[in-house]
């Protein structure tokens, strides 16, 4: 993992996406992301939630909807 320090209004480039620090307040950092439309940007907690839901659906399909409880 690469760890960088940036100040407000400073940016980094990740491929063709520009990530800028917009605001820092308390323990919260607000980022701005400028990227081409063909790049999907998602928060990791959303991706993890989708993966959990997909596993749950797969389990329900595999067990025929029967629960262990």
N, C-alpha and C positions, 0 to 999 in steps of 0.2 A: 504494500500500500504506500502510495506517495502522499506525504503530508505537507501541505503548503500553508504559509501564513499570508493572508491578504487583508488589506484595509478596505474601508468603505470606498466604493467607486473603483476598486481595482478588479481585474478580471483574469481569468485563465481560459485557454482554448482547449477543448477536448474534441479532437477531430475537427469538424466544422462547426461545433457548438461553442458559443461564448458563454461562460458562466461568470456572472458579476455579483459582488457583494453589494447589496443595496442598503441594508440596515442591520445594525446590531443593537439589540435592546435586551438587557438582562442576559438570560441564557439562550436567547433566540436569535438566529441569524436568518435574514431574509435574502434569498438569492434570486437573481434574474437570469433567465436562460434564453438566449437568442440562438435558435437552431433552424435549419431548413425543415420544411413541412414533412419531409419523408423520414425524419428522425422521431421516434416515439420516446417521450419523456414521461416516466412514471415514478412515483414515490415507492420506495422499497416495501413499506408496510402494505401498500395496495397489491403489489405483486405477490407478496407472501400470503395475503388473505385469499387471493385468487387461487394460489397453489393449494392452500388448505381446503378450499371449497371443492376444487377439482378432485383432490384425494378423497374427500367425503363422498362426493358423487360416485366416484369409481368404487368405493367400498360398498355403497348402497346398491349399485348395479351388480357387483360381484356377489353380494350376500342375498340379493333379491329383496332388499329392504328390511331384512330381519336384523334385529338388534341383539347384542349380547346381554343387555340388561333385562 
